[in-house]
Amino acid sequence: MENLTDQKYRAHIETLSNDLKLDKSGEIEVYESITKEELNFLKSIKKHNFLGSINFFKANQVKGTCLGLNIPIPNRTNTDKYNREVTKAFITPIQTFECTSLNLDSYINYAKLDSFTQLDDVKFESALDSYLNAQLLTALFISGWNGKTKATDISDPEANPLGEDTHIGWLERIRANAPLKTEKGAKVGEGQTYKSRNALIKACLAKMDNPYRAKGDLVAICGRSIFGEMQTATTAEDLTDKNKAIIAQQTIGGLKAICCPYFPENSLLITSLDNLSVYYYKDAFRRFEENVPAKDRVEYYRTFKVDFIVEDYNAVALFDDIEIIE
């Protein structure tokens, strides 16, 4: 670590220490229930072009009742004979959430920290926070799209490179709780079950019933193989933001199309963004930070408690293992 980097890193530690009344040594820092950490995280979520559009709910308890998805249906009632009632047919059945730990253990080597001091237009602490927040967003995408189980002892990243054993994500919940809304192994191409991507979208949409199917805010979340060569408006920032979703300029099958990082490349999910939720337990952000000169790096051990929830399984359709035959 260069001298200038060391000075700025220690100033960063001192700032945290003053806020949290911690030891200023800079060698080992442990802080729990960090309001600042949580606020930084939420700020990065709000600015994100996909995560900022789904639901992020702060939970006061580890377990609780989900908010659900409600579509009000117009009705008529002869009040001389009947009492008016809230129509129950299209109100989401009550679900529950349970926030459990999701860990993110990583490190930043001194060379990377040194690079933060060379940014003329960005403060060292801002660059460091952005780097750490980007790692948290990546963790959410990986577990949210690919999580299938929760390892009881220790997760195995070699056997599960996409965090399949770190949490139960949105797609796995749909497969388990709404099998009639799913299909596997569809083939798309000339002479195949679906001759085009538009036909595929329409078939997937047909698995949803009205009034959900008629909603105006449905989107098609596509894997890269499905998204294909749709036109997008790409900026220089898009080329370096590893967590940014790609939004197509044209529709596919009448729906807006989105390609998200770490979404399975041969899958297709149709739903509305307000049907996807992350519940996180307040005051449960944990961070252990250690400067390790012997390895020329700073190590970070972070934990937060979350649950990935699909609010209404009536408002989803999922195709997996799609094969595009050109």
JOFEN-V297995 format. One record per backbone hydrogen bond with DSSP energy under -1.0 kcal/mol. CO is the residue of the C=O (numbers start at 1). NH is the residue of the N-H. If there is no record, write none. Layout:
CO,NH
CO,NH
This chain:
2,6
3,7
4,8
5,9
6,10
7,11
8,12
9,13
10,14
11,15
12,16
13,17
14,18
15,19
16,20
17,21
17,22
27,291
29,289
31,287
34,38
35,39
36,40
37,41
38,42
39,43
40,44
41,45
42,46
43,47
48,52
50,53
55,278
57,280
59,282
62,99
64,97
69,92
77,79
78,81
78,82
88,91
90,71
95,66
97,64
100,306
102,304
104,302
106,300
108,298
109,113
110,114
111,115
123,127
124,128
125,129
126,130
127,131
128,132
129,133
130,134
131,135
132,136
133,137
134,138
135,139
136,140
137,141
138,142
139,143
140,144
141,145
142,146
143,147
144,170
147,169
156,160
160,163
163,166
164,148
164,149
165,151
169,173
170,174
171,175
172,176
173,177
174,178
178,181
179,182
181,318
183,320
186,323
187,194
188,325
189,192
194,189
196,200
197,201
198,202
199,203
200,204
201,205
202,206
204,207
205,208
209,213
212,215
219,271
220,258
221,269
223,227
224,228
227,230
231,249
237,240
237,241
241,244
246,259
252,255
255,252
256,220
257,248
258,222
259,246
260,263
264,267
265,225
266,322
267,223
268,319
269,221
270,317
271,219
272,275
273,276
275,311
276,55
277,309
278,57
279,307
280,59
285,34
286,303
287,31
288,301
289,29
290,299
292,295
292,297
293,296
296,110
297,292
298,108
299,290
300,106
301,288
302,104
303,286
304,102
305,281
306,100
307,279
309,277
312,315
317,270
318,183
319,268
320,185
323,188
